[in-house]
Amino acid sequence: MEQDTPEVDRTARTIAENVFAAYMRQAEGGRHPQSEQTLVTRLVEAIRPEVPGGTPRDIIDAANGALDAWEQLQGGGGGPRVTALNRADGSVGLSTT
């Protein structure tokens, strides 16, 4: 079934999952399964429009915007942000603000 998923969706999902994993490794607080699903979905929704023609900076900005919105809803802020993206494999680098 994964082969039916368009490449842009797979790429956005891979980047979003990598952002989430790196974010959770650096952010304070626990990991809740419902929160994980919601944040990954929001990251995918933010990143996907930038994947086809956006620059790495566009994708980084979209991911960071989703993290900003997420933290505001959670009543927190100032967590790590994406600072680097390798489009070839979807890997990301984060640093604390």
Backbone as CSV, one residue per row, in Angstrom:
resi,resn,N_x,N_y,N_z,CA_x,CA_y,CA_z,C_x,C_y,C_z
1,MET,0.813,-1.190,0.000,0.000,0.000,0.000,0.860,1.259,0.000
2,GLU,2.038,1.185,0.590,2.914,2.352,0.623,3.280,2.803,-0.779
3,GLN,3.366,1.861,-1.733,3.722,2.241,-3.090,2.652,3.092,-3.754
4,ASP,1.427,3.100,-3.216,0.364,3.943,-3.741,0.469,5.384,-3.265
5,THR,1.301,5.630,-2.270,1.459,6.963,-1.704,2.364,7.790,-2.616
6,PRO,1.909,8.982,-3.016,2.753,9.831,-3.863,4.086,10.162,-3.180
7,GLU,5.104,10.325,-3.988,6.451,10.606,-3.485,6.483,11.836,-2.589
8,VAL,5.755,12.881,-2.952,5.760,14.109,-2.154,5.220,13.833,-0.751
9,ASP,4.210,12.964,-0.652,3.655,12.613,0.661,4.658,11.813,1.484
10,ARG,5.323,10.871,0.849,6.339,10.063,1.557,7.478,10.949,2.046
11,THR,7.916,11.866,1.197,9.010,12.764,1.579,8.599,13.648,2.741
12,ALA,7.416,14.241,2.661,6.932,15.097,3.751,6.806,14.307,5.049
13,ARG,6.305,13.096,4.960,6.132,12.254,6.155,7.495,11.896,6.752
14,THR,8.447,11.549,5.927,9.787,11.206,6.418,10.416,12.389,7.140
15,ILE,10.354,13.561,6.530,10.928,14.752,7.159,10.198,15.053,8.466
16,ALA,8.872,14.988,8.451,8.085,15.271,9.656,8.435,14.307,10.788
17,GLU,8.558,13.033,10.474,8.908,12.053,11.502,10.310,12.298,12.046
18,ASN,11.226,12.700,11.177,12.583,13.010,11.630,12.603,14.258,12.504
19,VAL,11.813,15.268,12.127,11.711,16.479,12.952,11.153,16.103,14.317
20,PHE,10.074,15.322,14.319,9.447,14.929,15.581,10.433,14.165,16.471
21,ALA,11.120,13.189,15.914,12.054,12.375,16.703,13.171,13.238,17.293
22,ALA,13.731,14.112,16.479,14.802,14.980,16.973,14.273,15.957,18.010
23,TYR,13.081,16.480,17.769,12.459,17.420,18.709,12.252,16.751,20.063
24,MET,11.714,15.548,20.061,11.439,14.851,21.316,12.715,14.478,22.071
25,ARG,13.779,14.215,21.335,15.052,13.911,22.001,15.577,15.128,22.760
26,GLN,15.300,16.337,22.246,15.852,17.552,22.847,14.870,18.302,23.739
27,ALA,13.582,18.146,23.482,12.575,18.905,24.228,12.373,18.310,25.617
28,GLU,11.960,19.167,26.518,11.632,18.709,27.858,10.214,18.171,27.848
29,GLY,9.954,17.220,28.728,8.603,16.673,28.826,8.536,15.275,28.261
30,GLY,7.446,14.625,28.565,7.267,13.241,28.155,6.697,13.111,26.760
31,ARG,6.616,11.882,26.350,6.122,11.554,25.023,4.771,10.865,25.187
32,HIS,3.753,11.458,24.629,2.406,10.920,24.724,1.972,10.494,23.319
33,PRO,1.484,9.252,23.138,1.139,8.762,21.798,0.159,9.659,21.036
34,GLN,-0.848,10.194,21.708,-1.805,11.060,21.025,-1.128,12.351,20.566
35,SER,-0.277,12.892,21.407,0.466,14.099,21.042,1.383,13.829,19.864
36,GLU,2.002,12.662,19.868,2.904,12.300,18.776,2.159,12.306,17.448
37,GLN,1.029,11.648,17.385,0.266,11.569,16.154,-0.179,12.960,15.697
38,THR,-0.638,13.771,16.627,-1.112,15.112,16.278,0.024,15.978,15.758
39,LEU,1.152,15.977,16.448,2.271,16.814,16.018,2.838,16.349,14.683
40,VAL,2.990,15.059,14.486,3.502,14.573,13.205,2.553,14.969,12.075
41,THR,1.249,14.849,12.301,0.270,15.236,11.290,0.394,16.719,10.957
42,ARG,0.540,17.554,11.980,0.685,18.999,11.736,1.979,19.314,11.000
43,LEU,3.028,18.605,11.338,4.294,18.801,10.629,4.153,18.409,9.158
44,VAL,3.530,17.269,8.898,3.328,16.834,7.506,2.516,17.879,6.748
45,GLU,1.430,18.354,7.355,0.576,19.346,6.699,1.331,20.637,6.388
46,ALA,2.241,21.017,7.263,3.017,22.240,7.045,4.113,22.040,5.996
47,ILE,4.747,20.887,6.028,5.896,20.609,5.161,5.483,20.252,3.733
48,ARG,4.412,19.492,3.585,4.030,18.959,2.276,3.953,19.999,1.169
49,PRO,3.330,21.162,1.386,3.255,22.138,0.279,4.624,22.647,-0.175
50,GLU,5.622,22.545,0.681,6.960,23.063,0.347,7.843,22.021,-0.342
51,VAL,7.455,20.752,-0.283,8.318,19.689,-0.796,8.523,19.762,-2.312
52,PRO,7.488,19.937,-3.105,7.725,19.866,-4.552,8.709,20.914,-5.083
53,GLY,8.570,22.159,-4.679,9.422,23.187,-5.272,10.126,24.071,-4.281
54,GLY,9.893,23.854,-3.004,10.483,24.706,-1.985,11.949,24.401,-1.745
55,THR,12.627,25.389,-1.248,14.026,25.214,-0.873,14.097,24.531,0.494
56,PRO,15.266,24.045,0.878,15.401,23.519,2.232,14.985,24.557,3.284
57,ARG,15.305,25.831,3.055,14.911,26.889,4.000,13.395,26.983,4.103
58,ASP,12.681,26.837,2.991,11.217,26.869,3.015,10.662,25.732,3.871
59,ILE,11.232,24.552,3.724,10.782,23.393,4.497,11.121,23.576,5.969
60,ILE,12.308,24.071,6.253,12.717,24.342,7.644,11.767,25.353,8.273
61,ASP,11.466,26.432,7.566,10.553,27.456,8.089,9.163,26.881,8.347
62,ALA,8.681,26.032,7.442,7.364,25.411,7.620,7.355,24.509,8.861
63,ALA,8.403,23.712,9.024,8.485,22.828,10.190,8.548,23.639,11.476
64,ASN,9.356,24.682,11.475,9.473,25.514,12.678,8.171,26.245,12.988
65,GLY,7.442,26.650,11.959,6.140,27.270,12.172,5.170,26.296,12.839
66,ALA,5.199,25.038,12.412,4.340,24.021,13.022,4.743,23.781,14.480
67,LEU,6.051,23.773,14.743,6.516,23.603,16.132,6.098,24.793,16.993
68,ASP,6.201,26.009,16.446,5.762,27.214,17.175,4.288,27.099,17.556
69,ALA,3.449,26.751,16.575,2.009,26.639,16.819,1.720,25.541,17.842
70,TRP,2.414,24.431,17.733,2.233,23.314,18.663,2.560,23.739,20.100
71,GLU,3.684,24.406,20.258,4.089,24.833,21.602,3.116,25.850,22.182
72,GLN,2.592,26.728,21.357,1.610,27.697,21.846,0.365,26.989,22.357
73,LEU,-0.087,25.987,21.631,-1.263,25.224,22.071,-0.993,24.451,23.355
74,GLN,0.247,24.025,23.537,0.619,23.252,24.713,0.965,24.144,25.899
75,GLY,0.986,25.452,25.666,1.300,26.384,26.744,2.784,26.498,27.038
76,GLY,3.595,26.086,26.110,5.040,26.160,26.293,5.668,26.970,25.184
77,GLY,6.950,26.857,25.073,7.660,27.556,24.007,9.147,27.480,24.194
78,GLY,9.846,27.890,23.194,11.289,27.952,23.282,12.006,26.624,23.147
79,GLY,11.332,25.633,22.574,11.979,24.343,22.374,12.952,24.389,21.209
80,PRO,13.544,23.257,20.896,14.492,23.212,19.782,13.801,23.497,18.452
81,ARG,14.575,23.998,17.519,14.062,24.304,16.184,14.977,23.691,15.128
82,VAL,14.380,23.417,13.986,15.120,22.842,12.864,16.092,23.897,12.334
83,THR,17.338,23.504,12.180,18.350,24.417,11.648,19.002,23.886,10.379
84,ALA,18.801,22.591,10.092,19.411,21.998,8.909,18.520,20.884,8.377
85,LEU,18.555,20.707,7.054,17.765,19.669,6.404,18.567,19.079,5.260
86,ASN,18.595,17.764,5.196,19.176,17.057,4.062,18.005,16.496,3.263
87,ARG,17.698,17.117,2.149,16.540,16.677,1.352,16.728,15.283,0.797
88,ALA,17.961,14.868,0.593,18.211,13.556,-0.006,17.664,12.424,0.855
89,ASP,17.834,12.531,2.167,17.360,11.446,3.043,16.358,11.913,4.093
90,GLY,16.043,13.206,4.120,15.064,13.723,5.065,15.587,13.947,6.458
91,SER,16.886,13.792,6.658,17.444,13.987,7.990,17.474,15.477,8.324
92,VAL,17.376,15.760,9.616,17.328,17.150,10.077,18.292,17.351,11.237
93,GLY,18.650,18.603,11.437,19.419,19.009,12.602,18.616,20.037,13.359
94,LEU,18.615,19.943,14.672,17.912,20.890,15.509,18.869,21.514,16.499
95,SER,18.539,22.704,16.941,19.280,23.330,18.025,18.275,24.050,18.896
96,THR,18.666,24.269,20.133,17.786,24.976,21.054,17.867,26.458,20.758
97,THR,16.759,27.145,21.030,16.688,28.574,20.734,17.305,29.394,21.843
